[in-house]
Amino acid sequence: MAYRILIVDDEAALQNMVREILAQAGYETVSALTCTQALD
């Protein structure tokens, strides 16, 4: 079972970099550009 991590950042490039690093480490990620999107 992979852990799921929520990434919230308004810079898509940084979000993509963090997503790739976490994916390589075996984590599942969900992304949001704003705190409002993260809470939905």
Secondary structure, DSSP 8 states (H G I E B T S, - for coil): ---EEEEE-S-HHHHHHHHHHHHHTT-EEEEESSHHHHH-
